């Protein structure tokens, strides 16, 4: 019965999200939801690292930005054809696999703090390269690239459903992955890496697998972002606006919950939009990052499991308390 209730709730949410463009009529509402879908998927990919494996990365924007640029560049070269869209996403996936393997083999054998610093340095390097004049012919430097979309995708409704379908499909795939035996081993690595190694599991191999999968999902999220925004600039590689934002989204939603990142993305992006609107009348809201800093401190201090993680913990306690006491315990 509880499983049926859960499936019904998910089905209702799915239908409501499908009906949003028809009710809102496109425009700002669908645009912000497209960003939530893209960054929600990006946060879910990051949660594979930090939430399920215990790997902290400050350079996850490498994969997000590479996916966005790959799709934008290929679509521009092919004149915005459907074939170009498919090839662009395939290139994004291949590039993310190559980058993931390189970063994994160079960084995963060091301690977690050093891994975070290495990814931060590599991420900053990509940010500089994307804006360099030497690569202007490819990335258009700091001016960015306008994305040429296929005709069937060049409207608010199509872009919305495209991002939504990608989120649903990849969300299901990632959920199956974290619930698989490999996902259980990753959680064991997070809790006690040495013990997992002593049990005979090749820890380094599992870390490489999760890095590759996380990178691929982030690259696809970046490609979807390029489609949703119809524009890509060096900002997709920025540590402060992308890598740290996705860290904040994951922590607010709840690490180790997978879909918590989607909740965190909704909160952060809706808050950014509202603060930007208020900034016209109240200049103090231009410094909204201070509010996010305070929110981060409050979450870590009082709700360390995040919103979804705290809810799951509370629901587990309620279920445990509602279980009938066995006869043996009464005796």
N, C-alpha and C positions, 0 to 999 in steps of 0.2 A: 504493500500500500504506500509506504514512504517513497519507494522508488518510482511508483506511478505518479505520485504528487510532484516529484522532482522533474520527471519528464514532461508533465503537463505544464509546469511553470516555465521550463525551457522553451517548450513549443509556443506558449503564449508570448514570451519575450521575442522569439524569432518572428512571429507574425507581426507584432507591433513594430519591430524594426523594419520589416519589409514594407509596412504601410506608411512609415514616416515621410518619404518623399511625396506621396500622394496627398497626405494631410498638410504638410508644410509648404508644398509647391516649389521645392528647390530653394536656392538662395543660401542664406547664412546658416540655417539649421542643418541642412544636408552637408554643407561645407565643413562645419565643426565636427559633425559625426564622422565624416570621411577621415579627418585627422585623428579622431579617437580610434577608429578602426586600425589605421596604419600604426599609430604609436602604441596602441594596445597590443597589436601583434608583435611589435618591436620589444615591448616590455615583457611579453610572454617568452620571447626568445632569450632575453636577458635573464629571466627567472630560471631557465634551465641551468645557467652557470651559477648564479649567486644563491638561488633558493634551493636547488636540488643537488648541487655538487659542492657548494661552498667556495666557488671561485669568484673573486672580485675582479672586475675589469673596468678600467676607466676609458677604454678605447673601443667600446662596442659600436660607436658611430662609424668606425671603419667600414663595417659590413653594410650598415644602413646607407651610408653615403655612396659606397661603391655600387650597390644595387640601384640607387636613384640615378646615378650618372650613367651606368650601363644602359638602362632602359631609355633615358633621355637621348643619349648619343646615338644609339642604334635606331631609334625612331626618327631622329633627325636625318640620319644617313639614308634611310629607306623611304623617306617622304611620308611617314605616318601611316604605314600599312599595318594590317593585322599580322602579317608575317614578321614585320619588324618588331611588333610588340612581343610576339612569342620568342623571337631570337634574342631580344633584349633581356627578357627574363631568364632565358637559358644562359646567356652570357653572365648575367648577375649571379646565377647559381654556381657556374663554373669558377668564376673569379672568387666568390666567397669561399668555395672549397679550397682553392689554392692558397688564399690568404690565411684561412683558418689553419691549414696544415703547417704553413711556414711559422705562424705565430705560436702554434701549439708546440712544435718541436724546438723552437728557440726559447720558449718561456715557461712551459709547464713543469720543467724539472727543477725550477727554483721555487722558493717559498712564496706564499700567496701575496705578501706585500710587494715583493720584487716583480711578480707577475703583473700586478696592478700598475706599477710604475713603468714597466716595459710597454704595456698596452697604451698607457697614457702618452708615452713618447712617440710610439708608432702612429697613434691617432692624430697627434699634433703635426707629425710629418706629412700625413695625407692632407690635412687641412692646408698646410703651406703649399704643397705641390698642386692642389686643385686651383689655388689662386695665383700660381706663378705665371709669368708672361711666357715662359718657355713652353707651357702646355696650353696656351690660349687657343691654338687651332683645334684642340680637343675639348677643353672644358670652358672655353671663353673666359677664363680667369675669374676675376671678381664680379664680372658683369652677369654671369650665370647663363643658363640655357633655357630658352622657351621650348617646351615639349610639344612636338607635333603629334597629335593623337589621331587614330583612325576615326572616320566619320561616325561610326556607330557608338564611339566612346566619347564623343565631343559634346556632351551635355551633362547637366547635373545628375539626372536620374541614372544614366548608364554608369557614370563614374562611381556613384554611391553604391549601386548594386555590385559593381566589379570589386570594390574594396570589401564590401560586406561578405561576398562569397569567398574571397580569399581568406578573410578572417575565420569564417566558419570552417572551411575545409582544413586549413592549417591548424586551427584550434583543436579540431577532432584528432588530427594526426599527432599533434604534440601531447594531447591527453592520453592517447593510446600508448605513446612512447613512455611517458613517466609512470604509467601503470604496468608496464612490461617488466620482465625480470631485469633488463638493463637499467631501467629507471630505479628499481629497488637497490641495485648495486650502487648507483650514483648517490642515493640517499645514505647508503652505508659509508661511502667515501666522505660525504659531508659530516657525518657524525663521528667517525673514527677511521681515518685513512689507514693508519698502521694496522689496525685489526682487520680491515677489509683486505689488505695486502697479505696478511698472514693466513687468511682463509683461502688463499689461492687465486684471488681475482687479480687480473692484470690491470692495476689501477691506472697506469699511464695510458694504456690503450683505451680505457673507458673515458678518460678525460679528453683524449683526442676526439673520440666519437661525439661527445657532447659539445665540444668546441665547434666541430664541423657542422653539426645539426643546428646549433644556435646561430652560427654565422649564416647559414643558408636561409633560415627563417627571417633573420634580420635583413638580409639582402632583398628578400621578396617583399618585406614590409617597406623597404626603401623604394623599390620599384613601384609599389602601389602608391606611395607618397608622391612620386614623380607624376603618376597618372592623375592623382587627385588634385595636385596643385598646378599642374601644367607648367611648372617652372622648377628648376634645380639650380642652387647656388652653392658656394663653399660652406654655407651655414649648415649643411647636412653633415659635415665633418666636425663641426664645432663641439669642443668638449663641454663648454659651459651650457650651451643651449640644447644639446642632444644627449651626450653621454651622461651628464649629471642629472638631466631631466628624467631620463629613463631609469636611473638609479632611484630617484625620488618617487617616481610612479610605482616602481616595484615594491619599495618599502612601505609606502602608504597603503597600497592595495593588500600587501601581505606576501612575503617571500615564501617560496615553497608551496604556493597554492595554484600556480599557473595563471588562473584567470583573475587573480588579484591585481596584476599589472593593468588589465583592462579597466578596472574600477579606478585605479590610480591615474591612468591616462585621462579618463573622463573628468575626474576632479581637477587635475592640473590644467587641462585645456579649457574647461568651462571657466575656471577661476581666472586664467590669463585673459580670456575674452572679456569677462565682466570687468576686470581691473583696467583693461585697455579702454573700455567704454567710459569708465568712471574717471580716467585720467584727464579727459578733456575738461571736466568741471572741477576736479580735485587733483592738482598736480602731484600730491603725495603718492597717489596710486601708480605713478611712473616707477616707483621703487618697490614694485610688488614682489621682487625676489626676496626682500626682507621678510615678507609675510610667509613665503614658502620656507625660508630658513627657520622661522619660528615654528611653522607647522611640522617640519622635519624633526625638530627637537622634541616637540610635544608627542609625536607619534613614537619616536624611539624611546622616550622616557615612560610614557603611560600606556601606549598600545604597541609594544614591541613586535607583536605578531601581525600588525597591520589590520586593516578593516576586515577583509575576508578571513584572514587567519584567526582573528579574535572571534568572529562569528562561528567559524568551524569548531573552535575550542569550546565556546559556550554551548553550542548544539550538542557536542559530545558529552559535556557534563550533564546536560538536561536528560539525555538519553540514558546515561549511566544511573542518574538518580531515580529515573522513572521505572527502572527494571525491578520486577518483583523479587523480593528477598527469598533466597532458596531455603528449603527446610533445614538443610544442614547448618546454614549460618544462624538460623533461629535457635537451634539446639545448642 
